[in-house]
Amino acid sequence: MILSLARFKNIIAIDAEARTARLQPGVRNLAISEAAARYGLYYAPDPSSQIACTIGGNVAENFGGVHCLKYGLTVHNLLRLRVITIEGEILEIGNAALDSAGYDLLALLTGSEGMLAVITEVTVKLLAKPERAQVILAAFDDVQKAGQAVGNIISAGIIPAGLEMMDALAIQAAEDFVHAGYPRDAVAILLCELDGLNEEVSEQMLQLHDILKSNGATSLRTAVDEAERLKFWAGRKAAFPAVGRLSPDYYCMDGTIPRRQLPHVLQRISELSAEYGLRVANVFHAGDGNLHPLILYDANIPGELERTEEFGGKILELCVAAGGTITGEHGVGIEKIDQMCNQFAAPELALFHGIKQAWDQSRLLNPGKAVPALHCCAELGAMHVHAGQLKHPELPRF
């Protein structure tokens, strides 16, 4: 049985003085900022799917978006949730204060993928629109140089509102689709947006130019007005559908790594691409290390889907080995459930099961998702032992 809350799409109230919005779970992400615009406010988390995705789904997956580096993920922009447990109890989680007593259940429910409770109302923080926002487009002739520039920007003390990266395949697809003005000959581009007070943006923009040039940027373009700024971002936000022009099918991955590991991980993905004979278009939130490699394949070719899924699993394992995680905002579901055994040991998985048991003893909410059964991890571990790839040899058989 599927429980859909898509028709619960009312904006209950916007409190401009408190800078909050009370929403039903079916409210579209973009609709929040559209409704708040009259008050000079907006909702910061802005996933590329914001025209269609809902705030309830954003909470369930803890979505980020292109501006998450400076303004945080969904969990950092929430104040309160109203939920219904599987027993029918109505709970109010969180409050209007900056902190509350007891365990942080707001954070627990955010990103829980619908496994613990049903969300019926969300209260989010709104922010004042910045005095100035300006984006710079930097082109590079090497992906590793672009990756290194990301770390150097942050280490210089500059926290961009958005810092995104695209490689050659993604650039060409987005440019053909949106005509955003991207340089077709670039191997990689960085989109870096600064916002805040006018004087602050001007000063940091000069610093940013110097950093990008010193890291090998072959060209720099600064958006001259709001229309060009939005055009630059339109190409990035349309990158996923645009890549559909390059291949009959593509498989979108979602892993997160420490920023310092970007050059190494991107190089390794390139090597795996050659090994598996499958092209990869890289589009990702460079600022927080959230990768979205898009593996291009053709499901009509026998065995190619299976090879693609195996390749995707290798990318996730690479992220874990680099000190990262198997998801940044897309969640686990069923797709990444094997990689949960790669990232977590048996005691951690047992704790996850204990939390599920406390909220949903009968396991009726989103059953079989996100957290693997411990015996499955033991079986997977045995397979990896045979292949010489075991990450967690201590996994017991339950």
N, C-alpha and C positions, 0 to 999 in steps of 0.2 A: 504494500500500500504506500502510495506517495502522498505526503502532506505538503501542499503548496500554499504559500502565504503571499503569492504574487498580487492578489487583489487587495491586500492590506497596504495601500499605497498613499495614505493621507499624511500630509505634514500637519501634525497636531498643533504645534505652536512654535513660534520663533520668538525668543526673548532677546531683543537687540541689546538691552542694557546688560544682561548677564552673559550675552554672547553664547547662547545655547539654542539648540533645536531639538524638539521632541518629535519622533518620527515613528511611523509604523514600518515594519520590516521590509515591505515591498516598495518603499520609496527608492527611486533611482539615485545613484550617487551624484550625478550631475545636477539633478533637480534640487538638491539641497543648496548648492551654490547659486543656482538660478533664483531660488526663492529668497535667499539671504542677500542678494546683490543690492536690493533697494535700500538696505541698511548699511551698505559699504562693507559687508562681511562676506566670508566664503568658508567652505569646508575644505581643509587642506588635503587629505588623502585623495589622490586622483588616479586610480588605475586606468590603463589604456581603454578598458571596457566601460568606462564611467557613464557612457551614454545609455548603457543597457543594464549594467550590474546593479544590484540592490544593496541597501545598507545592511539588511539582514544577512545576505551572503558575504558582504565585506567583513562583518563581525565573525561569522562562522569560519572564515579562512584567514582572518587578520591581514587583509590586503594592505598594500603600501601605495605604490604608484610612483610617478616620476618625481614627486616632491617629498618623498619620505625621508630623504637624507637629513633635511633641516627640520621638518615638522613631524616626523615620526610615522609609525604605522597606525592602523585603525585603533589598536589598544591604547595608544598615547593620546587619542582624540575622543575618547569615550568618557562619560560621566556616570551613566546609569543604564542598566538593562532591566526590563521587566520580562520574566520568563515563566513558562509553565512546565513543571516537572512531569514525568511520565505518570505520576500518581494524581495529577491534576491540581497540585498546589501552585499558587501564584506567588512568585518571589520577586522582591525588589532588590537588585544587586547594585551596590555603589550608591553615591549621592552627589549633591552639588558641591560638596567640599572638596578640597584638594587631596584629602586622605580620609580613611575611615577605619574604624576598629575592626579587629578580626582578620581572618585570612583574606587574601586578595582574590576573591571569587570572580571579580570582573575580568581579571587577567586570565583566570582558569577557563572561563567560558569563551573568551575571545580566542579564536583559532581552534576550538574544540570540534569543528566540523559536524555540528548538529548531533553529537553523540551523548550530550549530557542533559539538554533541556531544549524546549522550543521557545525561540525569541519572539515576543509579541510587541515590544516597544523598545526603542533605542533613543537615548539622549546623548547628543554629541556636542563637542566644543566648536564654536565658530571663531574665526580670526578676522581681524581688520585687514582689508586689502592694503598691501604695502604701498608706500608713496611712489616707489619706482621698481620696476622689474625689467631686467635686460638680459638677453641671452647671447652667448657667443658660440659660433660654430667653428670648431678647429678640425682641420683635415690632417691626416697622417699617412705616411707611406709604409707604416709598419704597425701591426696590431699591438705588439709588445710595447712599442713606444707610447702608444695611446694609453695602455694599461698602466705604465709607469707614471705617466702624467697625472693620473687619477690620485695615486698615493701622494705625489708631491704637492698637489693642490691642497689636500687635507692637512698634510704636515706643515704647510705654510700658515695654518690657522684660518684658512678660508673655508667656511661651511656654505657651499652653494645651496640654493633652494632646490635645484635639480641638477643632476650630473649623470648623463646617459651616454651610452656608447653603442655604435652600430658598425658592423664590418661591411666589406665590399658588397657581398650578396644582398644584404639588407638595405644598403644605401641605394643600390640600383633598383631594387623592387619598389622601395618607398618613393623614389624620385619619379619612376614611371607612373606610379599610381596617383601621387598627390601633387607632383611638381613643386616641391618645397624649396628648390634651389640648392640641393645638395650637390657637391662636386662628384661627378661620376667616376673620376679617375682616382679617388681616394681609396686607400686600403681600409681605412677606419676613420670615423669621425667621433668627436665628443661634442655633446650639447651641454653647455654649462650655463645655468641661469643664476644670477645674483639678484637679490631683492632686499628692500629695506629703505632707509632714508637716502635721499638723493646723494648727499656727500659721501656716505658710506659706500654706496654702489660705485660711484666714480673712482674712489680710491682703490677699492678691491679690483675693479675692472683693469686698472693699470698693472696691478700685481699679477693678475691672471694672464694678461698678455705676455708678460715676461716669463712666467712659468711655462706656458704652453710653447713659446718659441724655444726656450732652453731645452725642452723635451722633444724637440724635433718636429713641431707642427709645420707643415708645408704651406698652409694658408690659414688665415683667420678672418671671419666675417662676423661683425657685430650687428645685430638687428637694429635698424635705424628707427623703427616705430613699432607700435603695438601690433599692427597688421603683420609685419614681417616676423615678429616674435611668435605670434600664433601660428604662422605658416611653418616655421622651423619645428615647432612642437607637433603640428599636424602630421608631418612626415613620420615622426617617431611613434605617435599614437596609432598611426595606421599601418605600422610596420608588419604586424602579424597578418592581417588580411592581405597586405601587399605581397608578402612572400608566397601566397597562394598562386601568384602569377608565374612562379619559377618552377613549380612542381605539382603533379596531380595531388600529392598528399604531403603533409609535414607533421612532425611529432614535436610538440613543444615541451621542453624540459624546464625545470625550475629548481635550481640549487643555489646555495649561498656560500660564499667563501670570504676569508679575510681579504681586505683590499690589497695587502702586500703580495698576495698570491696570484693576483690577476695575470701578470705576464706568464708565469709558469703554467697555470691552468689553461689559459687560452692556447698556449703552445701545445699542451698535451691533447686538447680537444682537436686541434688541427692534425696531430699525428694519428689519433683514433679515427678521424674522418678518412684519412688515406688508407688506414688499415681495413676499415669496413667498406670502403668504396662508396661512401654516402656523403653528399655535400652538407655543410652546416652553415646556416645564417645565424650570426650572433647578434642579438638585440638584448640589451640588459641595463639594469639600474647599477651603473658602475660605482656610484657613490657609496652604496651599502653592500656592494659585492653580490647582488642578487642576479644570477645569470639566467638567461632564457635562450639557450641554444635551440634552434629550430632545425631538426634533422629532416632533410628532404628525401622523400622516397616515393615509390609507386606501389600501392597495395595490389595492383593487378599482376605484378611480377611475383611468381611463387617464391615464398621464403623471405621476401624483402621486408615485410612487416616484422617478422620475427627477428631478423637481423637488426632492424631499426630499434626494436625494444631492447635488445641486448646492448646495443650501443648506448642507448639512453641510460640503462642501468650502470654502465661503466662510467658515464659522466657523473652520476650521483655518487658513486663510490669514490671517484676522484675528488669530489667536493668534500666528502667526509675526511679523506686522507689528508687534505690540505688544511684541516682544522675547521671546516664549515659544516653545513647541514644539508639534508636532502630536500628541503623546501624553504622558500622564502615567503611565499604568499599564496601558492596554489593548493597547498595541503597535500595530504597523503592519499586518502581515499583507498582504493584497491590497487591503483597503478604502482605505488611506491612501497607497498606493504613489505615486500622482501627486503628492501633497503633499510627498513626500520631495524631489521636484525643486524644489519651492517653497522648502524650508528649506535644502537643501544644494547647494553648487556642485559642478561636475564633479570637481575634485581630491579633495574629501571623499568623494564617492561612489566614486571609483576606489580610495581607501584602504579603504573598506568591502568592496569586491570583493576586494581583496588579502587581507584578513583571512579572508574566506570561502574563498578559494583555499587558504590555508595550512592550514585545518582540514578542508576538505571539497572536495578537488580535483575530484571527479566531480559535485559539486553534487547529492547524493542526499538530503540532510537538508532537509526543508521547502523544496523547490525553488520558485523563482519568488516567494518571499515577501520582504517587508520592504525589500529594497534593489533599486531599479529598475535595469534595464539602462541604460547611459549613452545609447545611441541612442534609447531611449524618452523620456528627459528632453530630448534635443535636439529630437525631434519635438513634444513637449509645449511646449517653448520656442517653437518656430516658430508653433504655434497661438496662444500668448499674445502673440507679437509682432504677429500679425495682429489680435488683439483689443485691443492696446495695454496688456497686463497683464504683460509679461515681468518677472520678478523677477531672473533670472540671465542677462543677455544673453551672458555669456561661455561658456555651455555649448556645447561643440563637438559636431559630429556624428561619432560613432564608427562 
